[in-house]
Amino acid sequence: MSLEFYILVIPCCAIPVFLVSLDYLNKTADLERRKRNVIDFDKFIKNKEEGDDVDSDIANLLVIDKIAA
């Protein structure tokens, strides 16, 4: 086959694969960013109970069993 054919075919095959790979990496990075922003409420309250006086008073006022998920 001629050199011109390879020059035309290879970029047309490589560019879509590259773009799909970039999209996948972007979606996985976005998912990882969302995972880091999630706060476990029970763990947060337990850490607040171990904090200073104001934090412990607030945590004592919150009853974890009565909070609707």
Buried (B, 14 or more C-beta within 10 A) or exposed (E): EEEEEEEEEEEEEEEEEEEEEEEEEEEEEEEEEEEEEEEEEEEEBEEBBEEEEEBEEEBEEEEEEEEEE
